[in-house]
Amino acid sequence: MADKDKRQNKKLDRIQGRLDRGMKSKRKAERNLDRAEKITHKANKAGNFETYNRATTVADQALDQYANFPEGADAFNNPINKTAPFYKTGNINYNKK
C-alpha cells in the first residue's frame, strides 16, 4: 500500500504544480479536476484519509481554476497571453530580445 500512496502523492504533486503555474486552457483545467477527483475517490475507497484530505484540497483548487476560467481565453482559440508561440497565435513578436 505504501507504493500506491507514493504514486498518488506524486500525481497530486504534479497536479499541484500545474495549478500553481496556471492553466492555459479550460480543457486542461477540466482534466486536472478529473484526475484529482479520481485520486480522491480511490483514497476514500481505500480508507487513506491523509491522501484523501490532500486530494480534496487539490480538487477544490482545480475546481476554482476551472470555474473561474475566463470565457474566450483558451490558448488554442483566443489566447490572452500574447507571448504564446506563433503557431498558436499567428502573431509575430518583433520586439522579443
N, C-alpha and C positions, 0 to 999 in steps of 0.2 A: 504494500500500500504506500510505502514511502516514495517509491519511484513515481507512482501515479500522482501523488501530491506535488512532487518536484516538477513534473511535467505541467500540471495545471498552474502552478505558481509561475513557471517560466512563460506560459501562454499569457497569463494575466500581466506579467511584466511587459511583454511585447505590446499588448493592447494598451496598457497604461502609457507606454512611451509614445505610441501613435496618437493617443488622446492629448498628451501634453504638447506634441508638435502641432496639433490641429488637423482637422480633416480637410481635404481638398475637394471632396465631392460627397454628396448626400448618400450615394450608393455605398461608398466606403465606410461612412459613419454607420449606416444600417448594418453592414457586415460585421463591424466591430461590436455593435449592440447584440447581434445574433450570437456571436461567438461567446461573449460574456454571459449571456443568458444560458447558453448551453453548459458552460462550466458551472454556473450557479445551480442548475438542475441536477447535474451529476454530483456535485459536492453535497447537496441537500439529500439526495438519494443515498449516498454513502455514509451520511452522518458526520461528515468532516466539517464542523462548524467554523473552524478557523478560516479555511479556504472559502467556505460559503459566505462568511461576513465580508471578506475581501472582495469576492466576486460580485456581491450585491453592490458594494461601493463603486466598483469599476463599471458595472452595468448602469448604475444611476448616472455616472459621468457620461457614459456613452449615449444614454437616452437624452441627457441635456444637450449634448452637441448635435444629436440627430434632430431633436425637436426645434432647436434654435438656429438651424442652418438656414441662411438667407436664401430666399427664392431666387432662382436665376444665377446663383453663384457657383454653379457646377464648373469645375475646372475643365471639363471636356466640352462643354457647350458655350458658356459665357464666363470666362474667368474674371475674378476680382483682381487677382494677382497679375499685374502687367509684366512681371519679370518671368512669367512662365515661358517655357521653350517655344520656339517658333511654330513647331508642328501642332501645338495646342492652341495658340492664339492667332497666328497668321501675322503678328506684328513683329517687326524687327527693331530691336533696341540699339540705335546707333551710338548712344551716349554711354554705353557699357564700357567700363575700364578694367 
